[in-house]
Amino acid sequence: MNALRGLVWLLVFQSVGELLARGLRLPLPGPVIGMVLLVLALRWPAVQKPVSETAQFLLSHLSLLFVPVGVGVMTHLSLVSQYGVRMLVVVVLSTLAGLGVTVLALHLLRDDRGSQGAPPGPPAKDADV
């Protein structure tokens, strides 16, 4: 029964996110807003326990979610053979772009944190010594 409550919580937060995104014409997708709300709500045990059980159930059956993707690839195998190299290039470039943005953000956050008086890391070793 708890797993069903968790599924209800997930659907409620997704629906609230959709309502907020469409009603306020926000530039974010509704499921993203719902996910942020869910993360905030996970502090309460009334939400945390049922959602945890639902998540465990979904994770244990995660392989079933790949079946539609596999069927789609097999159905459109001619498109994959025609555009496969282009898709691979796009996936690799977008992955590298995402990694680059992540590295840049981490460097900016690290530099920002260092300038605000955070404890310094280990001293740098000189190559000449």
ChimeraX attribute file (.defattr): number of C-alpha atoms within 10 A of each C-alpha:
attribute: neighborCount
match mode: 1-to-1
recipient: residues
	/A:1	7
	/A:2	13
	/A:3	18
	/A:4	13
	/A:5	17
	/A:6	21
	/A:7	17
	/A:8	15
	/A:9	20
	/A:10	20
	/A:11	14
	/A:12	14
	/A:13	22
	/A:14	21
	/A:15	16
	/A:16	17
	/A:17	23
	/A:18	21
	/A:19	16
	/A:20	17
	/A:21	19
	/A:22	14
	/A:23	9
	/A:24	9
	/A:25	11
	/A:26	12
	/A:27	8
	/A:28	13
	/A:29	14
	/A:30	20
	/A:31	19
	/A:32	15
	/A:33	21
	/A:34	23
	/A:35	16
	/A:36	14
	/A:37	15
	/A:38	20
	/A:39	12
	/A:40	10
	/A:41	15
	/A:42	14
	/A:43	10
	/A:44	9
	/A:45	11
	/A:46	13
	/A:47	16
	/A:48	16
	/A:49	16
	/A:50	21
	/A:51	23
	/A:52	17
	/A:53	18
	/A:54	20
	/A:55	16
	/A:56	13
	/A:57	12
	/A:58	15
	/A:59	12
	/A:60	10
	/A:61	11
	/A:62	11
	/A:63	9
	/A:64	11
	/A:65	11
	/A:66	11
	/A:67	11
	/A:68	10
	/A:69	11
	/A:70	11
	/A:71	11
	/A:72	11
	/A:73	13
	/A:74	12
	/A:75	11
	/A:76	11
	/A:77	13
	/A:78	11
	/A:79	11
	/A:80	14
	/A:81	9
	/A:82	10
	/A:83	11
	/A:84	13
	/A:85	11
	/A:86	11
	/A:87	12
	/A:88	11
	/A:89	11
	/A:90	12
	/A:91	12
	/A:92	12
	/A:93	12
	/A:94	12
	/A:95	12
	/A:96	12
	/A:97	12
	/A:98	12
	/A:99	12
	/A:100	12
	/A:101	12
	/A:102	12
	/A:103	12
	/A:104	12
	/A:105	12
	/A:106	12
	/A:107	12
	/A:108	12
	/A:109	12
	/A:110	12
	/A:111	11
	/A:112	12
	/A:113	12
	/A:114	13
	/A:115	11
	/A:116	8
	/A:117	8
	/A:118	10
	/A:119	9
	/A:120	8
	/A:121	7
	/A:122	6
	/A:123	6
	/A:124	6
	/A:125	7
	/A:126	6
	/A:127	5
	/A:128	4
	/A:129	4
